[in-house]
Amino acid sequence: MQLTYPKAPSNGVQTLRPALQSALQTQGFGANRQFANAAAAKISLSKAYRGYSLSLDDLSNGKGLQNARIGDWHYLVFADGVTIADAQLAEGRGHVEFASLNHGDHAAAMVSALKLAEQSPQLHGKTVELRLLFVSALNVVAIWLHADGEELLIPIEPTPKNLAVTRLYSEAALLAALKPAAAQAKQRFDTDTSGLLGN
C-alpha cells in the first residue's frame, strides 16, 4: 500500500512549530507522559492530511462520503519515532492557523490502523490518499483510505465498539453499521425541546 497526501499549506509546519514548542514547555502536559517528556529537538511531523465530516442529517438521508465536508489539516506528531499527538491547523481565507493539539490515544490509534491497512491483502499494491473521517454526533472517527472508485475505512478510538470495531470496512458497510445509531440520535435531536442538544 502506497499512501499519498494532498498538497499541504506551504507554511503549515512553520505555523505548528511555535504551538508545539509552547505545549512542550508546559510541564506535565495532560495525561500523556510521552508528550510531556518529549524533547523539542526530537519532534518530527508526518505529512499533512485532511479531516472530513458527515452529519447526522447526511447519514439519515443516505448521503455518503462524496458529501463529506472538508475540515482541518492534521499532522501526526512524533518524538523519537513514537507517535505522541495529533496537531490540527484550521484553514480559512487563504491562510492557516493553529487549531488544536490532541495528545490522547487518537494518534497512536491512527498508527495502529495504518499498520492494519498495510497488512491487508485488499490494499496490497494500491495507492490511496490518507484522510480522516469524523461523525461527531456519534463520536465516530475513522481513517479514510481514498482511491479512485474505492473508499475504505478503519474506525479508530474514540469510536464506540458497539458501532464499529477496528477493521477494514467498505464505505457501504461502515455507513450501514452507523445508520441505526444515526437514525436513533437524529430522532432524539429532532424531538428535543430543551435546545441543549446539537448536531
N, C-alpha and C positions, 0 to 999 in steps of 0.2 A: 504494500500500500504506500502510495506517494501522497503526501499532504501538500496542498497549495494554499496560498493565502491571498486575500485581496490586497490591492495597493493601499498601504497604510499612510496615515498622515506623516509628512516629512519631518515634522517637529514632535512627533508623538513621544519618542524616548526622552528628548530634552525636556518635555513638559512633565513627564513622570518622575524624573530623577530627583528634583527638589522635594516632592511629596514623599518619596521613598526614604530619602535622607532624613527628613523630619520625623517620619514614623519610626525609623530605626533608633533615633536619638531618645525616643520615649521609652525609658526603661520599663521592662515587664509588660511590653505591649500585648494586651489581650491575654488569651489563654495559650497562644501559640508560642511555645518556648523556642522553637527553631527560628521563628521570625525575630523574637526578642533578642536572641543570642547571635544573630547573623552579623557579620562584619560588612560594612558598606562596600569595601573593596572586592568582596567575593560575590556581590549581587550581579545577576545577569537576567535578561528578559527574553521571552520567546518572541517569535514574530507575532504581529498583531492579527487578531481575528475578530469578526463581528458577532454581536449578540442580536437575536431576533426575538419577537414576542408574538404570541397568539392570545387573544382574549377569550373569555367565556362565550361571548356572542359568536366569535369566529367558530369555536368548536361546536356550539349548539346549532349553528346554521350550516354545518358540514363543510366549512372552509378549511383548506389545507395549507401546506407550507408556502404555496405561491402567494398567499395572502398575509404571511408573517410580516410584521412591521420591523424595519431595520432599527437597531438601537446602538448602544455604546460600543466602543472599541475595547477589546480585552487583551491583556498580556499576562502570561504566567510569569511569576517571579521566582527565580531560583537562587539558592545560596549553596555553593559547593556541590552543584549538581542535584540538589534536593529541592523539590517544589515547596515553597513556603507561603505563597499568596497568589491572589488574582487581582491585578490592578485594572481599573477602568478609566477610560477617557470619554467624555461626552463631546460630541461634535455638533456645532451649530454656527450658522452664518460664516462658514468657511474657516473656522478655527476650532482648535480642540482645547479642552481644559480638564484638569484632574477631577474625577467624579467620585471614586471610592476605592478602598483597598479592603479586599475580603481575605482575611487571614485564617479562616476556619478550614473545614475539611474539603471545601469545594475544589480547590486547586489540585490537591492530592487525588481526589476522586476523578478529576479530568484526566490526569496522567494514567491512572489505572484503567480507565475506559479506553484511552488511546492504545494501551498495550493490548487490551482485549480485541480491539479492532484490527491491530496489526497481525494478530494470530488467527483472525477469521479467514477461512478459505473463500468466503463470499467476496472479500475485499482484495484477495491476492492479485497483484499486478494492476490494480486500479488506481487512478488518480482522483482524489477527492479534495474539495475545499473544506477546511475546518471552519465550522460555525458553532454557535451556542444558541439553543432554543429555550425560552422561558415561557411558562404558562403560570404567571404569578398567582392567579386566583386559586390554583390547585397546588401551589408550592412545588411545581414540576420544573426541573432543569434537565436538559439533555444535550449531549454532544450531537451535533448535526453534521453528518458527512454528506456533502452535496456533490453530486456528479451529474453529468448530462443524462437525463432520463431515469435517474435513480436517486432516491433520498433514503439514507439510512441513519438511524438514531440510536443512541445509547443513553438511557436515563442515568443520572448520577445524583449523589446527595445534593440537596436535601429531599429529593423526590420520595414521597411515602411508598414503602414497599407494597402496600395494598393496591397502588395504582400501576406501578411498573417496576419490575426487577431489572437489575443491571445486566442487560444483554442486548444483542443487536436486534433492532426492530425495523421493519419497513415503515414507511410513512403511514400506510393504511392500517397496519397492525397497531402502531402506537396510538394513533388518533382513535381507533376503535376501543382500545383499552381505556382511554381517558374520557370517552364520550359519556358514559353513565354518570361519572362523578361530576362532569361539567354540567350535565342537564340538572342534576340534583342541586349543585351550587347555584346555578342560574335561577332555578325556581325559588331558592332561598332568598337570593338577592332581589328578585322581582316582587316577592311578597313582603319584603322588609319595609316597614313603615317608620323605623327608628331613624333612618338616614345615616346609620353608623357603618353599614356595610358598603364596601367599594368593589369595583370590578377590576 
